Structures are given as structure tokens and as C-alpha cells.
Amino acid sequence: MAAPFLLILAHSRSGSTLLLDLLRGLKGVASLAEFFSREPESQMADFVDESLEPYGSHAALADAALEDPLATLAFREKIEGVNLFVVKVLGQHLRDDNARRILVDNAIGVVVLRRNPFSAWVSRALVEKSQTWVNAGTTQFEVTYDEEFFLTFARRYSTQIDTFRRIVTESGKPFVSLTYSDVVALGTPTHLWKFLRTAMPLLPDLRPNPAWKPRVSRQDERLPIDRISNRNDAVASLDRLGVGYLVENTDTDDLDYLLSVLVKEPPRPALQRLMSAAKRRLGSSAKK
């Protein structure tokens, strides 16, 4: 019989890699990482060859999962010595509510993970500029705040988590809602697992893996606002949008408020609109 799977639903740059790293610090846990990504970048995936064997590529597996996500996880029945598999689904993966519901309904538990959208946006912008993902010394890099860019990402992140929250709530499945700050505060595999099992008692009783060593660290010690080259512009913009509190780098239970604010289109001067459009064109040209 296949070991059960724990499902993590998150948006990118929310701390999901850190969460996976902590879970790997428990005996008998196997990480399937971003299992349904067409082009996975995670270095924390176990049993990659076994999972791809019937499909040949990550893209083919992702296509098959839209029809039957459980079939793509059937290889677990051949794996011995694992007590729990962990599957991560980001907002850009498995874009089909029915397929996501199937996963939720068949998981032993679900974690919905989110992060302060300003902090997540800065992290994402820093990644694009530095071309590094984790464990990187990025103190030499700064990013430029652009209101339109921030709004686009923040709307996407918040909408993704709202969709996940709705699907899980409708399912009636036991789940935990965590923020990046929660994961950092829990800090160790033991504390994290004790917290999760309190909310989801069906999770197996797992012990720490003495061979585990942390593999994820912060990009650097600066706060997100300290990584912005035009700090004053960013603070003024966030205040005008009604989300100035995001500068404090705190995670709060404010998703409904964020959605109500972020869907509004703030009036912008014509010059600002032209400058944003020019930045987008220049960015696209540079990438090409």
C-alpha cells in the first residue's frame, strides 16, 4: 500500500522550499517537491526517475495530471521505506480546479502557505536580477520598485491563495493555514511536525532525522524594504494603495482585505504609465 501524501498549496517565494526542507528533517519523509511543474527547478525532489518512467518528461506528466493526478502518483506503491510523501503545488501548477480537488480529497492533510505579498515580490524581483534562487549571497543587489509590477504580482499571489483556500474549505479536508513567518518561527522539523499533527491528527508520528542538515537560508539579512533602491517611492506607493503595513515585513491574516484593495486600479499620471510601459518593453527586449 502506498504511503499517504501531504499536500502543500502555495504561491512562489512564499517559503515553500524552506517548509519542504524542514519536513525532510523527519525520518521516513520523501519530498516530491514541485511534482506537477512542467519545468521543475527544485533540488529537493526524491524518486524523480521512478515518477517519470511512465511519462518520459515532466511536461508529459503535467499534462497527464490534468486528467488524473492520482495516476501520476501511483508509482508510490512501488516505493518502500517511506512513511509520508510531500507534494507541493504552486499557483502556476496544475491549473485545473477539478484536478486540484482530487488531490485535496485524497491527501492525508493540506497546508496552505502564503507570505506578505510585498516581501514575496521583492524576493522574486531579487531572484530575477541576481539569477540565484536559494542559499545566495545577494547583498550586492538592489531592485527598483514599480507600482504596476508589484500590483500584478500581488494580485496573482493573493488570488492563487484565495483559490486554494476556497477549494480546501469546500472539501472539508483537515488543513493548516501557515505564513512564511509561521514557518520561520517554528524553526525545526520537530516543532513544525508537532504543530501540524495537533491540527491534523491523522498525520503519522514521525521522529527527527539525525542526518538532516538545513539546506535553505535567507538570501541576505536585509529586510525587503532595505533591498529597494527607490525606498521612498515604494513607501509612498504602498501607503497610497492602503497597504503601507506590508513594509513591516509581517504576515497577517489579511487576505480578504488584500483582495479588496489589490483589485482596485489606482489612478496614475500619464507620465508614470508611459514609464512603466517603457520598462516592460525594455525588460522584454533584454530577456530576448
Number of C-alpha atoms within 10 A of each C-alpha: 8 16 18 18 25 22 21 26 26 25 26 19 23 25 23 26 21 21 21 23 21 25 24 22 23 23 19 19 23 24 22 21 25 23 27 27 20 17 12 13 11 13 9 15 17 16 13 13 10 12 20 16 11 12 14 11 14 18 16 14 23 22 16 17 20 19 13 15 21 15 11 20 19 12 16 19 10 10 14 11 10 14 19 23 24 23 23 23 24 24 18 15 18 21 14 11 13 15 16 20 17 14 21 25 16 15 20 22 24 26 21 21 25 29 27 26 25 25 23 24 24 23 21 18 20 22 19 12 13 17 11 13 16 15 12 15 14 20 12 8 13 19 22 15 22 16 17 16 14 20 21 13 16 22 17 18 26 23 20 19 21 15 14 26 17 11 18 22 12 10 13 10 17 18 23 19 13 18 22 21 18 16 19 13 11 15 14 18 24 17 13 18 21 15 13 18 16 11 13 18 13 12 18 14 12 18 14 17 16 9 8 14 11 12 12 17 13 14 17 14 12 11 13 21 22 14 23 20 14 15 15 11 15 21 19 12 17 18 14 11 16 14 16 15 15 19 19 13 17 14 18 13 12 10 15 11 11 17 17 10 15 20 13 10 10 14 7 10 8 8 9 13 13 10 12 15 13 12 14 12 11 12 11 10 9 8 6 6
